């Protein structure tokens, strides 16, 4: 049976991996919001002036962020349970 520290390390590795995988989603979401509301036809890249492209990256970014949310919440709950069990006398 794994010790509390081994379980905690394993969960923390999964959390970090999920956050690394989710980073492009946040970037896409940010670029999409910039292209939709901030660029006003004068974006730093021509693709961000294209409404269809901006909507697509918003959808893809949001999908990645939603996936990340559904993966991270159970991991945070497991980590919290392990830390609570470890703190009990």
C-alpha beads as a LAMMPS data file, in Angstrom:
LAMMPS data file: protein, C-alpha beads

89 atoms
88 bonds

1 atom types
1 bond types

-500.0 500.0 xlo xhi
-500.0 500.0 ylo yhi
-500.0 500.0 zlo zhi

Masses

1 110.0

Atoms # bond

1 1 1 0.000 0.000 0.000
2 1 1 1.244 3.461 -0.879
3 1 1 2.017 5.922 1.850
4 1 1 0.285 9.270 2.125
5 1 1 3.297 11.072 0.669
6 1 1 3.489 8.741 -2.340
7 1 1 -0.218 9.243 -3.053
8 1 1 0.145 12.986 -2.635
9 1 1 3.134 13.107 -4.991
10 1 1 1.258 11.045 -7.593
11 1 1 -1.806 13.307 -7.421
12 1 1 0.336 16.452 -7.601
13 1 1 2.053 15.092 -10.733
14 1 1 -1.360 14.508 -12.349
15 1 1 -2.443 18.030 -11.394
16 1 1 0.677 19.589 -12.914
17 1 1 0.335 17.502 -16.089
18 1 1 -3.307 18.536 -16.467
19 1 1 -2.396 22.183 -15.977
20 1 1 0.360 21.944 -18.594
21 1 1 -2.036 20.320 -21.064
22 1 1 -4.657 22.983 -20.276
23 1 1 -2.326 25.936 -20.851
24 1 1 -2.947 26.112 -24.636
25 1 1 -6.673 26.260 -23.884
26 1 1 -6.201 29.342 -21.739
27 1 1 -4.016 30.927 -24.410
28 1 1 -6.592 30.198 -27.125
29 1 1 -9.354 31.572 -24.936
30 1 1 -7.375 34.742 -24.285
31 1 1 -6.556 35.248 -27.959
32 1 1 -10.184 34.634 -28.873
33 1 1 -11.440 37.188 -26.371
34 1 1 -8.854 39.672 -27.631
35 1 1 -9.860 39.027 -31.248
36 1 1 -13.556 39.332 -30.468
37 1 1 -13.571 42.372 -28.193
38 1 1 -10.169 44.067 -28.213
39 1 1 -8.835 44.028 -31.752
40 1 1 -11.569 45.998 -33.569
41 1 1 -10.078 45.060 -36.956
42 1 1 -6.532 46.042 -35.980
43 1 1 -5.170 42.859 -34.360
44 1 1 -1.466 42.069 -34.084
45 1 1 -2.091 39.027 -36.323
46 1 1 -4.415 39.040 -39.350
47 1 1 -6.154 35.808 -38.343
48 1 1 -7.461 37.491 -35.198
49 1 1 -9.449 39.858 -37.433
50 1 1 -11.337 36.892 -38.953
51 1 1 -14.594 36.376 -37.055
52 1 1 -14.927 32.670 -37.935
53 1 1 -11.367 31.923 -36.832
54 1 1 -11.878 33.802 -33.568
55 1 1 -15.098 31.907 -32.821
56 1 1 -13.356 28.602 -33.531
57 1 1 -10.449 29.299 -31.188
58 1 1 -12.921 30.436 -28.519
59 1 1 -14.788 27.137 -28.825
60 1 1 -11.610 25.041 -28.807
61 1 1 -10.136 26.981 -25.886
62 1 1 -13.356 26.711 -23.896
63 1 1 -13.556 22.964 -24.572
64 1 1 -10.005 22.441 -23.306
65 1 1 -10.708 24.538 -20.193
66 1 1 -13.925 22.609 -19.458
67 1 1 -12.044 19.311 -19.804
68 1 1 -9.351 20.632 -17.465
69 1 1 -12.011 21.650 -14.941
70 1 1 -13.574 18.174 -14.955
71 1 1 -10.185 16.497 -14.475
72 1 1 -8.837 18.855 -11.813
73 1 1 -11.832 18.979 -9.443
74 1 1 -11.683 15.249 -8.525
75 1 1 -7.895 15.461 -8.186
76 1 1 -8.196 18.418 -5.817
77 1 1 -10.807 16.526 -3.787
78 1 1 -8.552 13.452 -3.536
79 1 1 -5.610 15.604 -2.514
80 1 1 -7.713 17.314 0.136
81 1 1 -8.908 13.958 1.522
82 1 1 -5.363 12.622 1.693
83 1 1 -4.122 15.740 3.433
84 1 1 -6.979 15.563 5.961
85 1 1 -6.268 11.889 6.699
86 1 1 -2.596 12.690 7.123
87 1 1 -3.374 15.437 9.660
88 1 1 -5.618 13.315 11.879
89 1 1 -3.947 12.031 15.061

Bonds

1 1 1 2
2 1 2 3
3 1 3 4
4 1 4 5
5 1 5 6
6 1 6 7
7 1 7 8
8 1 8 9
9 1 9 10
10 1 10 11
11 1 11 12
12 1 12 13
13 1 13 14
14 1 14 15
15 1 15 16
16 1 16 17
17 1 17 18
18 1 18 19
19 1 19 20
20 1 20 21
21 1 21 22
22 1 22 23
23 1 23 24
24 1 24 25
25 1 25 26
26 1 26 27
27 1 27 28
28 1 28 29
29 1 29 30
30 1 30 31
31 1 31 32
32 1 32 33
33 1 33 34
34 1 34 35
35 1 35 36
36 1 36 37
37 1 37 38
38 1 38 39
39 1 39 40
40 1 40 41
41 1 41 42
42 1 42 43
43 1 43 44
44 1 44 45
45 1 45 46
46 1 46 47
47 1 47 48
48 1 48 49
49 1 49 50
50 1 50 51
51 1 51 52
52 1 52 53
53 1 53 54
54 1 54 55
55 1 55 56
56 1 56 57
57 1 57 58
58 1 58 59
59 1 59 60
60 1 60 61
61 1 61 62
62 1 62 63
63 1 63 64
64 1 64 65
65 1 65 66
66 1 66 67
67 1 67 68
68 1 68 69
69 1 69 70
70 1 70 71
71 1 71 72
72 1 72 73
73 1 73 74
74 1 74 75
75 1 75 76
76 1 76 77
77 1 77 78
78 1 78 79
79 1 79 80
80 1 80 81
81 1 81 82
82 1 82 83
83 1 83 84
84 1 84 85
85 1 85 86
86 1 86 87
87 1 87 88
88 1 88 89
